Amino acid sequence: MKRIEVVDALRGFSLFGIFMANLLIFQFGLTGHLYIEHYHLDAINKGIYHFIKILFEGSFMPIFAILFGFSLDKLYQSMKTKQVKHPRVKLLRRALFLMLIGSFHAYFIWEGDILFGYAISMLVVIPFISLKSRFFKWVTIIGFVFILAISIISLFDSSEPFLNEGDKATYVHDIKSMFSEGSYWDIRNVDEQIEDPMLLEMKNELGDAMGWFFIFIIFMEIPYFTLGICLSRYKWFEKSIRETRFSKLFIYLIPVSLVGKSSYLWISNENISESLATTFGIVLAIGFICLFKYLYQTYQDNIIFRGFENLGKMSLSMYMMQSVIGTLILYSYGLGLFGKNILVLTFLSFVLIYILQMVLASWYQKYLRYGPLEYLLRMFTYWKIKIPKGR
């Protein structure tokens, strides 16, 4: 089945957004970036923080999840066309390999892994992959209505904050010391030495139901996967942007979504601002997809889109590379810049690194068709060792 180049390009572009959003976690910690006021950033660096948080955070992970679902269905349809035996077994092997890679990534490289959760979602979706499009359409609708309902219910949460500002300041001080001065293994086992306040709060509220909460979070990703399957089934990416209903509406909603996501700057009620950020983050993600499709179809021959495509074809390898580079720049076993008041410099550095990744991917694919991890993923999917050939 012929590759859909606009999807490869969008996947490559979404890696940029994920890299930018992850920068906040690389530099300030998985939970620490939520307590940014205790890092005492100057006005310029705080402005960059808000820029990244509003434009990138919570809006590019959904795009990546949607594309995971899209590619999953396209691969299944391709297997059916080629009359490949036991396609769902092969897809399950693919998900298990991603789970293995995600576990390795989370434990040995960086704690902000997304692959393990995506693999779990794939395991849930794969048994139903042969069902009709209507099933996935309704799962998507019900799923997003449920997410919206959860956001609305959270508005009425009147409980007092679990942590005071002093606790937050202490936590930020401790992780700054750990991530800028600790050893590699100290950082890898940081949870055993410094209690994460977010986990403490969840334990306080949920108690023995903590395990169910994490399962619930994973299930919250499934509507993104099923939306991707719907885009595959209805051939949305193959159609002209002018032929797809509501696409222009979501493009026009991009400025509204950015205002909604920035509401935490002027709304003191955290429940309201978090609900708005969740809701408008989803709308913004869909708006970005529609806008990217429009720009791609208008300026398809531009060299930038070729770079996005090449990067998108190696997204798994490049995602792992980003984690290695990000930790080497910010953590103590690299340059040790964690928590410092230099976000504008690391932001520009990450932009440059992403551009170099585009160049590397374009050069690499002159000689080899698959990236190293993409080749291993294909090998595990089909359970076949095949010598990679040039393009």
N, C-alpha and C positions, 0 to 999 in steps of 0.2 A: 504494500500500500504506500502510495507516494506521501512523503512528509509534507506537512502543511507549514510552510516557511514562516507565516505570520505568527504561528504558535511558538516555533523555535525562537523567533525574535522577541516575542513577549516574555518568554521564559528567561531569556538572557537579560532583558530589561528589568524583570522582577528581581533578579539577583542583585542588581544595583540597589533597589529599594530595601531589600533584606539586609544587605551589607551596611547600608546607612543606619537602619533601625538597630541592627546588632551593635553598631559602634557605641551606642549609649550603654549597652550591657558590658561590652569589652572594657569601656573606660570607667564605668561607675558601679558595675555589679548587677547581677540578675535581679536582686531586690533593691540594691543601693541606688539605682538610677531613679527609683520612685521618690527618694528623699533628697533630691538634687539641691535643696536649699542648704543642706548641711555640708556641701562641698565648697560653698562660698565662691562661686564663679563670678567673674567680673561681667559687665554689661554685654560685651561682645560675645563672650563664650556662652552666657546664658541665652542670648538671642539665637545662637546656633543650636543650642539645646532645644529650644521651643520650635525652631524651624524643622528640625529632624523629627521631633515628637509629633508635630501636627501633620507634616507632609508624608512621612514614611511609616511611623510606628502604627501597627494595627491595620495597615492598608495594603501591604505587600505580601505578608504571610497568607492572607486569604487568596490573593492571586495565584500564589504558588500552589496552594491546596486545590484550587479550581483546575489548574493545569495538570496536577497529579491525576485528578478524576478523569479529565479529558483524555490524557495519554493512556490511562488504564483501559478505557473503553475502546479507544482506537486500536490498541494492541490486541484486545480481545476480538474485535471485528476483523482485524488482519489475520489472526489465527484461524478464525472461522472461514474466511475467504480462501485461505491456503489449505484448508482441511487438516489443520494440525490436530493431532490427537490430544485429548485431555487438556484443553486450554486453561481451564480453571486451576488445575494442578500446577501448571506452569506459572500462572499468575500468583498463586499462593507461595511458590518457591521465591518468586520475585519479592513479594512482601516480606518473607522471612529473611531474605538477604539484606533488605533495607533495614529491618529491625536489628540485625546483627551489626551492620555498619553504624546505625544510629547509636547503639549501645557502646560500641568502641569509641565513637566520636564524643559522646557525653562523658565517658569515664576518663579517657586518656587525653582528649584535646580541649573540649569546651563544654561547659554545663548547659549552654543554651540550645541544645540540639532540638531540631524539629522532625528529624527523619523517623525516630522511633514512634512518635505519636501518629505520624502519617501512615506508617506501616501497619499500626494497629487498626486505623480507620480502613485501610485497604482490606485487611483480613475480614472486617465486618461487611464490607461492600461486595467483595468478590463472589460469595455464594449466590448473590442476587443478580449478577452481572448479565445473565441471559434474559432477564425479564424485560418486558416492553417499556418503551419510552414513557408511557403514561405513569408507570409506577415511580420512576425516578423524578418525574415532574412533581408528583404529589408529595413525595418524600422531601423534595427541595422546598416546596411551598410551606409544608407543615413545619419543617425544620427551622426555617427563617422566621416564621410566625412565633415559634417557641422561643427562639433567641430574643426576639423583640419583646415577648411577654415577660421573659426573665428580666430584661432591662427595665421594663415598666414597674414590675414588682419591687425591684431593688430601690426604686425611688421612695418607697414607703418604709425603708429600713431606718429606724430611729435609734439604733444602738450606738453607744458611745465608742469612739476610737479605742482600740485595744492598747495601742502604744502612745505614750506621750512624746513630746519633742526631745526630751532628754534621752529616752531609750533609743530613738532614731539616731541622735547625734553619736551616742556611744557605739551603736552598730556600725555607722559609717566610719568612725575612727578605727574600729577594729579591722574592718575589711580593707581599708586603705593600707594599714600596716601589713596585713597578710598578703595582699595581692601585689604590693610594691616591694616587699622585703622577704616574704616567705619563700621556701623552697618549692620546687615543682610538686612534690608529694604533699606538702602543706596545703597548697592551693587545691590540689585534686581532692583532698579530704577536709576541705574547709568546714563543711557542715558538722563534722565531729568536734570542731574546736570553737566555732562561732555559731550560735543559734540564729537561724534565719527568722526575722520577726514576722514575715508573711506566713511561714509554716507554723510558727507559734500561735498566730492569730487564728489560723484555720483549725489547729488542734483544739484551741480553746472553744471555738464555735461548734465544731463538728464531732470532736471526740472520736469514738470508734467508727464513725462513718467516713473517715478520711479516705479509705480505699475506694469507696463508692463515689466520692467526690472526684477523684482523678479519672475514674471510668466515665463519669458524667462529662468532664471536660473533653475527653477524647470523642465522645459521641457528639459534642457540640461542633466538631470539625466535619462531621459526615455531610451536612447540607452543602458544604463547599465542594466536596467530592461529587455529590449527586448533581450539583449544578454543572460541574465540568462534564459529567456524562451526558446531561441534557444538551449542552453546547455541541458535543460530539454527535449525538443522535440526530439533532436538527440541523447539523452542518452549518452552524452559525458562523464559524470563522471562514468558511468557503464562500459565503454570500457577501455581496457588496454592503458596506455600512449603510447605504441609502435604502437597502431592501429590508433591513431588520428594524422591526418596531421597537420603540422606546430607547434605541441606542442614543439618539440625539438628546433625549430627555436626560439620561444619566450624564452625558457630557456637560449639559447645562447645569446640572446639579453639583458639579465639582466645586465651584466657589462656595455654594451653600454648605457642602460637606466640610470644607476647610474651616468655615466659620463655626460650624457645629462642633468640630473636633477641638477647636481652640477655646471652647467655652470655659475650660478649667481656669483660664486666665482671668475671667471676670465673674464667674459663678463660684461662690464660696462653698456651696453645698456639694460635697464630693460625690454623693449618690447621683445627683442630677448630671454633673459634668461627666462622670464615668459612663452613665447610660447614654448620654449624647455621643460620647466618643465611640462607644461600641456600635451604636446604630449608624452614625455617619461614617465610621470606618468601613463598614460593609458597603454603604452606598458609594463612598469614594473609591473603593477597590473596583467596583463594577464600572464606575465612571472612567477610571484609568484604563481599564481593558477596552472600553468602547473608544476612548480617545486614541489609544495606541493603534487600534485597528484602523481607525480613520486616517491617521498620519501615515501608517504603513502602506495602505492602499493608495494614498496620494503621492507619497515620496518613496516608493518601494525600492528604487535603484540607488538611493543614497547610501554611501559607504558606511554610515553609522548603523543602518539597519542590517547590513551584511555582518558587521561586528557583533551586533546583538544576536543574530542567527547563529553564528559560530560559537558564541559563548553559551547560548541556550542548548546547543547540541551536546555540550560538555558540562551541563549545569551541576551534576552531582560531584564531579571532580573539582569544579571551580568553587562550589559551596564549601567543600572540605578545605580547599586551599585558603579560602577567606578566613576560616576559623584558625588555621595554623598561623597565618600572617597576623591576624588581629591579636591573638594571644602573645605572639612574639614581640609585638610592638608595645603592648600595654602591660603585660605581666612581668613579674620580677625576674623570671628566667630568660627574659628578653631585654627590652630597653627599660622596663620598669616605670612606665609613664602612667600607671593606673591612678585615677583620682585627681590628677593634676589639672591646673587651670589653663589647659592648652587645647580645648575642644576644637577651636577653629583650625588649629594646625593638624590635628588628627583627622578632622573632617576633610581637609584638602588632600591629606596623604591618602585617605581611603578612596577619594575620587581618582587620584592618580593611579593607585593600585588597580582599581577596577578597569581603567583605560588600558593599563599594561596587560591585564587578563584578556581583554578583547584582542589585543595584538597577538598575545601568546596563542589563544584559541584559533585565530585566523591562520597563524603560521603552522600550528600543529596539524590542522585539518587539510593542509596541502599534502601531507604524507600519510596520515592515518585517519580512518573514518570515525572511530570511536575513541572517547577518552578512556584512560586506564580504568576508572571505576565503572564507567558505562560498559566497557568490555566485560568486566567481571560480572556485572549485573545481568548482561545478556547471556553469559555463560551459565550462570546459576538458573536463569529463567528457562532456558532450553536444555540444560544439563548436557552441554556439548562444548568441548574444547575446540576452538577454531582459531587458527593463526590469523591475527588481524592484518588486513591488506590496506594499501594506500587507496586514496579516492580515485 
